[in-house]
């Protein structure tokens, strides 16, 4: 099933994520995680949950939390092969380098674990997955060369590293430093990659798979229906520029009853 979604916007947006894989009657994943950079900050925030129950309350944050606003998002649904089902082994993974948080998501699985003795660097894994080890290898090599952002990197050299790692199984990854997004597609097509581009207006754009997730730009309506506080997304917080062409009306959205109730801050 599709298990990795990377989204990169020109500005900060607040999509709503429904984890349909957690609905009743579906086979539950071994974990899920959503990473983003709130308010354009260099530090990343990750919401994740190993072994989630059906209708997970934690997953509702990805749907109704109005502060989930960023220009970059990584969403991963885990089907475990390497490592126990724990928080430490749940993607996305984050490391700090160049005064920024870096984040990785991986679709696929390696058949052989890279030799840590040959690849030891300044970054070390906390968990036991192949993904985190690959991440530490990449970050150590970036640090050795003094590349403090994806923009600094020699992309041909980075691709060469990934091609070698890809020889041992499936390796489709999304790597971001909070500014740029680097995506590598598995050469053996073990994990198909789909690319898409959106142009405004996209208030009611929705992308969904039958097994994993759905996303929608009807974010502000869901947030307002679930909280007594006004929505804080950039679309509701700032006046909208006049459009040279009429925008089609947005159909009303009937939100589901919230799994949690967000209380307003104290006066």
N, C-alpha and C positions, 0 to 999 in steps of 0.2 A: 504494500500500500504506500501511497505518497506520504513521506514522513518528515520532509524538510521544506520549510517555506521561508524565503528571504525577501524582504520588501525594502526598497530604497526610494525615498521621496526627495523632491527638490526642497521642500519645506517640511515643517512639523505637522503631522496629521495624527489623528487618533482613531484608528480602525477598531472595530469591535470583533473579537475572536470568539466564536462558539466552537468548543471542542466536542464535535458530534460523536467522536469515538468513545465518549464517556456516557452516551445515552443508554437507557435500558435496552437490553437485548443485543448489545454489541459486545464483541470480544474486546476486553479491556487491554490497553497497551501496558508496557512495563514502566512507563513514566512519560511525562511531558515537561516541556520547559519553554518559556518565552522570555527573550532578552531584548532590551531596548535601551536607548540613551535619553532619559527624561530631560526635556527642556534644552536639548542640544548640549548637555553637559558631557565632559570627557569621561565621566564615570558611568558604568553600565549598571542597570538593574535587571535581575533575573528572577522571574517567578517560575518555580518548578515543583514537581511533585512525583516522587517514585511510587509505584504501585497505587495509582489513584483509584478510589472507589467510584462506582457509578454515580453520576450527578454530583461530582466533587464540588464542595463549597469553594475550595481554593480556586478551581477553574473559573468560577463565576467572576473573579476579579478581572480576568482577561476580557470579560464581556461588558462589565458595567463600570469599571473603575475609570473615572474621568481624567485621572492624572496619567493614564497610559498614552502619552503623546510623544512622538519622536519622528525623526526622519529615517531611522533604520530599525528594522525588527527582524529577529530570527526566532522562528518557531520550530520546535523539534518534537516529534512523537517517537518514543523509544520502543524498539523491539529488541530485547537484550540478547546478546551473544557473548560479549566480553564483560566480565565483572558482575558482581552481585547487584540486586535491585535496591540501590541505596541512593541517597541524595548526592553523594560524592560522584556517583557514576551516571548522573542524569544531566543531559545537555540542555542548553548550551553551556560551554565552559568559558571561563573568563581568566585572563592574565593581564597584568599591568606592565606596560613598557612604553617609554617615550612620553611619560606624563599623561598617558591615556590608558583606558581599559580596552583590551582586544577581546573579541568573542568569536567562537567557532561553532558551527553545526555540521554534522557529518551524516550523510545518507549512505548506507552500505556497510560492509564489514570486511576487515582484512582477514585473510586466511592464516597469516603468520604475523606474530608480534615483532616489531622492529627491535633490534638488539640494543637495549639501553646502555650497555657497556661501551658500544661504539658511538652512541649518540648523546652521551651525557653532556649537558650544558648547564647554563645558569637557571633554567626552568626545569622543574620536576613535577611529575603527576601526583595528585592527591589520591585519586581513585585507581581503578585497574582496567580501564577501557582502552581499546586501541585508539579511539578518537583523541583522548586526552594526551596520550603519548605522542601521537602525530602532531598535535597542537604544540606541545613542549619542544619537540624537535624543530618545528618551524620557527617558533619564537626565539629559541636559542640561536638559530642561524641568522635571524634578523638582527639580534643583539650583537653577534660576532662581527657583522658587517656594518654596524652602526646605523641600520635602517630603522628610523623611529616612526615610520608611517608606511602605509602601503604605497603612497606616492613616491617615497624614497627608493623603493625596491626595484631591482632589475627583474621584471616580470618573466623574461625568458629563462632566467636562472631559477626563479621560483617554480616555474612550470616544469623544469627539468627535475627538481626535487620531487615534485608531486608525481611525475611520470614514473619515477623509480619506486615510490611508495605504492603506486597504483598497480605495479606488477604483482603484488601479493593480495589480490582480492578487489572488492568494490570500494572506490574512493570518489565520492562526489561531496564536495565541501563548499561551505560559504564562510568566508573569513572577513571580518570587518574590524577597523580601528575606530569606528564611530564617525569617520568622515567618508571613507570609501568602502566599497563592497567588492571583494574578490571571490569569484565563483569558479570552481574547477569541476568539470564533468568527467565522470568515469569513462575511460577510453573503450572499455569492453561493453558499454551500454548496460551494465548491471543495474544502474540506477538512472533511468531516463530523466532528463532535465528539460523543463519547459520555461521559456522566456516570454514575458509579456510586458507591454507598455500601456499606460493609461494616460488619456488626455482629458482635462476638465471639459464639461462638468461631470463629476462622478459621485454625486451625493448618494445615489442608490446602487452604485456598483457593488456586485457581490460575486465572490469567487468561492467555490465549494467543491469538495470531494465527498463521495458517498461514505467514506470510511474515516476521515481524519478530522477535518475542521471546516469552518466557513468563516468568511470575513465580510464585513459590511461597513459602508461609510455612513450608515444611519446612526452614527455614534452618539451625536448630541441628543437625539430623541430618547435613546435608551438611557443615557446618563440622567437626563432630567426626570424621566419617569421613575428612576430608582433612588433619587436623592432629593432632599429638600434644598440642597445647595445648587446654585446655578452651575451649568456646565463650564469647565475651564479650558476646553479645547480652543485652539486658535481660531477656528471658524466661527465659534460663538462669542469669543472674547473680543474680536476685532471687527470693525465694520467691513462689509463686503464691498469690493470694488464694483462699479457699474459694469455690466456686461454689454458688449456691442450687439449681442444677439439674445433673444429671449431664452430663458432657461426653462426647460419643461418642468411642469409641477411635480413635486415629490409626493408619491402616494403616502398616505398615513401609515405609520408603523405601530402595531399593537404589541408592546413589549410583554414578555413573559413575566410572571411575578418574580421579583428578585429573590435570589437565594439568601442574600444578606441585605440588611438595611443599613445604609450609610447615614450616620447621624451628623448634623451640622456641627461645626466647631463651636466651643464655648464662646460667649460674647467677651 
